[in-house]
Amino acid sequence: MTNPSSCPPWCTGGHDSNIPEDVFHRSASVSLRPPSGSLPDRPSPSPRLSAYLMLPEVPEDDDPACIILDHGDVYGPYAQLDVEYADQMIRDLKTFTARMQQLRDQLAAAKKQPA
């Protein structure tokens, strides 16, 4: 069972001694979502992409520490990222951000042009 004093400093888990399966340390989540109000059919959009670090209390080869990446659907698919996959995800996010900036600039230019 997890001893709260043995948790890594980033662990935000409220470990419950009555739950034998509570053997993971979990970090705070980071999330990315559309700006509030940008989805007309939903006044408060749920997170679209979130990530957190998951570490088993007793590391095992078949259950390694990883970053869990999901798209905000509790029951939906998710990815488990090791350091290599996390590095690839960061590179992809930087590319996405640069392309998003280009799209934003094109939108701003298009709005200035008469129809």
Residue frames relative to the residue before (quaternion, step in Angstrom):
aa qw qx qy qz dx dy dz
M 1.0000 0.0000 0.0000 0.0000 0.00 0.00 0.00
T 0.5393 -0.6476 0.4440 0.3043 3.52 -1.07 0.76
N 0.2229 -0.7356 0.6284 0.1196 3.50 -0.94 0.98
P 0.4565 -0.7170 0.4396 0.2904 3.63 -0.48 1.11
S 0.6412 0.5272 -0.3458 0.4375 3.60 1.06 -0.59
S 0.6787 0.4638 -0.2975 0.4855 3.61 1.23 -0.30
C 0.4363 0.6991 -0.4602 0.3302 3.59 1.24 0.11
P 0.5192 -0.5879 0.5020 0.3644 3.56 -1.16 0.55
P 0.6356 -0.5695 0.3467 0.3892 3.63 -1.07 0.57
W 0.6782 0.4945 -0.2935 0.4575 3.62 1.14 -0.52
C 0.4968 0.6751 -0.4289 0.3368 3.63 1.23 -0.22
T 0.1525 -0.7968 0.5816 0.0598 3.55 -0.83 1.05
G 0.4238 0.7360 -0.4400 0.2918 3.58 1.30 0.05
G 0.2649 -0.7120 0.6263 0.1753 3.52 -1.07 0.80
H 0.1729 -0.8414 0.5028 0.0962 3.55 0.37 1.24
D 0.2237 -0.7820 0.5761 0.0806 3.53 -0.92 1.03
S 0.3787 -0.7537 0.4941 0.2108 3.57 -0.54 1.15
N 0.6392 0.5290 -0.3306 0.4497 3.61 1.22 -0.28
I 0.6801 0.4303 -0.2793 0.5237 3.58 1.29 -0.11
P 0.2997 -0.7970 0.4915 0.1825 3.61 -0.19 1.22
E 0.6424 0.5373 -0.3302 0.4355 3.61 1.14 -0.52
D 0.5430 0.6286 -0.3977 0.3897 3.61 1.27 -0.20
V 0.2927 0.7789 -0.4895 0.2608 3.54 0.50 1.25
F 0.5961 0.5489 -0.3645 0.4588 3.59 1.19 0.49
H 0.2920 -0.6831 0.6356 0.2100 3.51 -1.23 0.60
R 0.0640 -0.7976 0.5997 0.0023 3.56 -0.96 0.88
S 0.3680 -0.7248 0.5440 0.2083 3.54 -0.99 0.92
A 0.6319 -0.4506 0.4341 0.4574 3.53 -1.32 -0.03
S 0.4575 -0.6857 0.4976 0.2700 3.56 -1.14 0.61
V 0.1962 -0.6921 0.6699 0.1834 3.49 -1.34 0.40
S 0.0261 -0.8239 0.5661 0.0023 3.58 -0.96 0.71
L 0.1879 -0.7356 0.6436 0.0973 3.48 -1.34 0.52
R 0.1097 0.7907 -0.5940 0.0997 3.54 -0.79 1.00
P 0.6295 -0.5156 0.3994 0.4223 3.55 -1.23 0.30
P 0.6027 -0.5598 0.4079 0.3962 3.60 -1.11 0.55
S 0.5835 -0.5820 0.4364 0.3609 3.54 -1.09 0.75
G 0.7841 0.2954 -0.2415 0.4894 3.56 -0.91 0.95
S 0.5858 0.6047 -0.3784 0.3846 3.61 1.21 -0.21
L 0.6818 0.3900 -0.2803 0.5518 3.58 1.27 -0.19
P 0.3470 -0.7970 0.4503 0.2039 3.59 -0.17 1.24
D 0.7184 0.4445 -0.2787 0.4567 3.62 1.00 -0.63
R 0.7444 0.2774 -0.1963 0.5748 3.62 1.27 -0.04
P 0.3518 -0.7653 0.4942 0.2151 3.60 -0.52 1.10
S 0.7982 0.1324 -0.0649 0.5841 3.61 1.08 -0.62
P 0.1996 -0.8266 0.5114 0.1238 3.60 0.06 1.23
S 0.4461 -0.6651 0.5263 0.2857 3.54 -1.10 0.72
P 0.6590 -0.4926 0.3567 0.4426 3.60 -1.15 0.35
R 0.3295 -0.7557 0.5380 0.1759 3.54 -0.95 0.86
L 0.7892 0.0586 -0.0110 0.6112 3.55 1.14 -0.62
S 0.0999 0.7947 -0.5937 0.0777 3.58 -0.78 0.96
A 0.1029 -0.7867 0.6077 0.0356 3.53 -1.26 0.51
Y 0.0691 0.7696 -0.6339 0.0341 3.53 -1.21 0.60
L 0.4819 -0.6528 0.5094 0.2867 3.53 -1.24 0.53
M 0.0825 -0.7804 0.6197 0.0142 3.56 -0.94 0.97
L 0.0100 0.8015 -0.5943 0.0653 3.54 -0.77 1.08
P 0.3756 -0.7174 0.5288 0.2540 3.58 -0.70 0.98
E 0.5924 -0.5821 0.4198 0.3661 3.55 -1.09 0.71
V 0.7607 0.1455 -0.0768 0.6279 3.56 1.02 -0.85
P 0.3088 -0.7866 0.5002 0.1891 3.61 -0.14 1.25
E 0.0400 -0.7703 0.6363 -0.0092 3.52 -1.06 0.91
D 0.6329 -0.5586 0.3796 0.3785 3.56 -1.17 0.55
D 0.7382 0.4108 -0.2377 0.4793 3.60 0.97 -0.80
D 0.7492 0.2739 -0.1770 0.5765 3.59 1.25 -0.01
P 0.0728 0.8621 -0.4986 0.0539 3.60 0.70 1.08
A 0.6241 -0.4853 0.4392 0.4266 3.51 -1.33 0.21
C 0.1054 0.7948 -0.5910 0.0890 3.58 -1.04 0.71
I 0.4354 -0.6065 0.5772 0.3307 3.50 -1.40 0.07
I 0.2469 -0.7428 0.6054 0.1443 3.55 -0.84 1.01
L 0.0745 -0.7855 0.6144 -0.0062 3.56 -0.80 1.09
D 0.1129 0.7997 -0.5843 0.0804 3.58 -0.70 1.03
H 0.4917 -0.6904 0.4667 0.2525 3.53 -1.31 0.29
G 0.7178 -0.4950 0.2517 0.4201 3.57 1.08 0.62
D 0.6173 0.4984 -0.3592 0.4914 3.59 1.25 -0.06
V 0.4310 -0.7373 0.4562 0.2501 3.58 -0.39 1.24
Y 0.7674 0.3509 -0.1824 0.5047 3.57 0.99 -0.80
G 0.5523 0.6473 -0.3767 0.3662 3.57 1.26 0.01
P 0.7000 -0.4553 0.3339 0.4372 3.55 -1.29 0.00
Y 0.0776 -0.7751 0.6253 0.0465 3.53 -1.24 0.48
A 0.3515 -0.7158 0.5589 0.2271 3.57 -1.28 0.26
Q 0.2505 -0.7201 0.6246 0.1691 3.52 -1.23 0.58
L 0.1201 -0.8272 0.5485 0.0216 3.56 -0.49 1.22
D 0.2301 -0.7095 0.6451 0.1657 3.54 -0.97 0.91
V 0.7568 -0.3679 0.2426 0.4827 3.61 -1.22 -0.07
E 0.6571 0.5172 -0.3163 0.4479 3.61 0.91 -0.87
Y 0.6849 0.4628 -0.2835 0.4862 3.59 0.90 -0.90
A 0.6144 0.5339 -0.3510 0.4630 3.60 1.05 -0.67
D 0.6317 0.5206 -0.3270 0.4723 3.60 1.00 -0.80
Q 0.6498 0.5031 -0.3145 0.4752 3.59 0.97 -0.83
M 0.6422 0.5224 -0.3223 0.4592 3.59 0.97 -0.83
I 0.6408 0.5150 -0.3221 0.4693 3.59 0.99 -0.80
R 0.6379 0.5074 -0.3290 0.4768 3.61 0.96 -0.81
D 0.6676 0.5025 -0.3004 0.4600 3.58 0.93 -0.90
L 0.6456 0.5129 -0.3227 0.4648 3.59 1.01 -0.75
K 0.6269 0.5191 -0.3385 0.4722 3.60 1.05 -0.69
T 0.6381 0.5049 -0.3177 0.4868 3.59 1.02 -0.79
F 0.6371 0.5266 -0.3158 0.4659 3.57 0.97 -0.90
T 0.6610 0.5137 -0.3077 0.4522 3.59 0.90 -0.93
A 0.6532 0.5034 -0.3156 0.4694 3.59 0.94 -0.85
R 0.6715 0.4821 -0.2984 0.4771 3.59 0.94 -0.85
M 0.6171 0.5372 -0.3409 0.4630 3.60 1.05 -0.72
Q 0.6252 0.5277 -0.3298 0.4711 3.59 1.04 -0.76
Q 0.6375 0.5168 -0.3240 0.4707 3.59 1.00 -0.80
L 0.6587 0.5027 -0.3094 0.4667 3.58 0.93 -0.88
R 0.6319 0.5295 -0.3251 0.4633 3.58 1.01 -0.79
D 0.6628 0.4997 -0.2975 0.4716 3.57 0.95 -0.91
Q 0.6430 0.5083 -0.3187 0.4760 3.60 1.01 -0.78
L 0.6323 0.5209 -0.3272 0.4709 3.58 1.01 -0.75
A 0.6588 0.5037 -0.3136 0.4624 3.58 0.89 -0.91
A 0.6560 0.5002 -0.3090 0.4733 3.60 0.97 -0.83
A 0.6575 0.5177 -0.3106 0.4507 3.59 0.96 -0.85
K 0.6545 0.5140 -0.3159 0.4556 3.61 1.02 -0.70
K 0.6460 0.5197 -0.3175 0.4602 3.59 1.18 -0.48
Q 0.6472 0.5273 -0.3154 0.4511 3.57 1.19 -0.53
P 0.4730 -0.6575 0.4960 0.3130 3.60 -1.01 0.77
A 0.5201 -0.6580 0.4527 0.3025 3.56 -1.08 0.74
